[in-house]
Amino acid sequence: EDQVTQSPEALRLQEGESSSLNCSYTVSGLRGLFWYRQDPGKGPEFLFTLYSAGEEKEKERLKATLTKKESFLHITAPKPEDSATYLCAVQAPINRNTPLVFGKGTRLSVIA
Amino acid sequence: DSGVTQTPKHLITATGQRVTLRCSPRSGDLSVYWYQQSLDQGLQFLIQYYNGEERAKGNILERFSAQQFPDLHSELNLSSLELGDSALYFCASSSYRGGYTFGSGTRLTVV
């Protein structure tokens, strides 16, 4: 069974204090690993898709990396507006419409 | 606006009742997915439809059912509601290009 474990469950950072969120996965093959951001009471918002080990993607203060067993979301010099829950999901390689399996997320709070 | 529309945004109902949640996918997307999100379980996949046909089933209770209509909108029917069914219900759609787009969700409260 495909599984995704995210750590830590919650993270509190001072503004400007860089850190990383972890996503460990077990999947029978990997078609893609996805990162989403979710604000309270809203739907998840797409951030990145990673397809193969060694791949990296960046967007503003966020950088996602992928190995064969885990992914990291690095947050550089975070700002209060980066506060949200960050979700990781994996997709098995059946086809591009295969349902995503999500982790429980990391709740990030950035304090000014 | 993500392009995926869910109605209603909020729903409060009593135990034992039945409700219908509606989702209109992003224009051109043929796949619709339903997810349930509760505080302790995270996002749980319920069911997927592709161009009107059921494609995959996840942890969906027998009291729950869904369908996708010819215009590609989808409805999730929840019956014999229990307190534990209180959650956020999200719909997402995807296209041949891949990637999911989520709606803003329906918050269901069962009292």
Interface residues (C-beta under 8 A of the other chain):
Chain A: G32 F34 Y36 G41 K42 G43 P44 E45 F46 T49 L87 A89 R96 N97 T98 P99 L100 V101 F102 G103 K104 G105
Chain B: S2 V4 S31 Y33 Y35 Q41 G42 L43 Q44 F45 Q48 Y50 R55 A56 G58 L88 F90 A92 S94 Y96 R97 G98 G99 Y100 T101 F102 G103 S104 G105 R107
